[in-house]
């Protein structure tokens, strides 16, 4: 029975050691995933901070856009006022001058074509045709302007209208520039928010794996503690069994010693001479009988 208990205890000790090793490995793995999760969470904060910075910058550009639009609108209204005066005066003179609207449409068309020339990627043939068209429209515009300027009053009114219009166009260019910058900030803001979402997915996965490893480590620890408790129980039973076996052996030896001592003592009483061995045996038996 003792050997069986010791064998079973050895098995439990082996299982406890395996659980301890497994617990250490799982805790190490959980720590690895926790470190990765924390690193990714830090990167999320950085990405969100950058996105918010672009969002704030975009809001600043939007404020500038509104301010520039307001100023542009004010100047356009002043220009329109003078253009209306030019048109009214032109009609009152009953001449063949083209309307101011046609004049402005021509000027606007020239601006559009010049902008296209600056921003679009054109073949040599396309650019050649575009330059020729711009040149043609400029000549037409210059001729119309020259006709308007023949009349001094028209010339003065047109000059004022164009002055306000040119100033309004400058604000319009600023509006376009800030709109472009605002869109760039918006795109970068969206990009960084998406990056934060992508990193967050990885961080969530790392956290899931951390919890999984930690849960497994806790289970290994629970089994380890249970096995330690079983080992203590085995030790208690084995120790008690060994003590009982020793006590049983001592009891038997004491009985035998009593018998031997009684026999030797009887021989001594009958006058029989005792040997040294008998005396030693008697002495030993007496010690056991104490």
C-alpha positions, 0 to 999 in steps of 0.5 A: 500500500505504501509503495502504491501511495508513493507512486501516486504521489510521484505522479501528482508531483509530476503533474504539479511541476507540469502545471507550474511550467505551463503557468510560467509559459502562459504568464510569459505569453500573456505578458507579451500580448499585454505589452503589444496591446499597450504599444498599440494603444499608445499608437492609437492615441498618437493617431487620434491626436494627429487626426484631431490636430488636422481636424482643428486645422481644418476648422481654422481654414473653414473660418478663414474661408467664411471670412474671405467669402464674406469679403469677396461677396462684399467686393462683388456687390460693389463691382456689380453696382458699378457694372450696373451703372456701366450697363445703364449708361451704355443703354442710354447712349443707344450705341452698338456696344455689347452688354457688360454681361457679355464683357464679363462672361468673356473675362471669366472664360479667359480666367477659366482657360488660363486656370486650365492651362496651369493645372491640367496635364496637356499634350503639346497639341492640346496646349497649343490649341488652348494657348491659341484660344486664350490669345483669341479671346484676349484680343476680343476682350481688349477690343471690347474694353477699348470700345467701352473706354472711348466714353470717359464716363463709361471708362471711369465706371468700368475702371471702378467695377474692374478694380473691385472685381479684381480685388474680389478675385484675389479673395476668391483665389484665397478662398480656393486655396484655403478650400484646397488646404481644408480638403487636404486636412480633411483627407489626412484627418480621415486617414489618421482616424482610419489608421487608428481604427486599423490599429484598434483592431490589432489592439483588440485582438492582442487584448483577446489573446492576452485574456485567453493566455491569462485565463489559461495561466489562472487555470494552470495555477488553480490546478497547481495549487490543487496538486500541491494540496493533494501532495500534502495530503499524500505526505500526511498519509504516507508519514502516518503509515510509516510511523504506524509501521515503525510502531508496529515493528517496535511492538513486535520486537519488544514482545520478542525481547520480553520472551527472550529475557524471560527464558534467559532469566529462567535459566539463570534461576536454575543455576545455568551459566549464562554466556556473554551473548546471553548477558548482552541479549538480556541487556538489550532486552532490558533496554527495549523493555524500558 
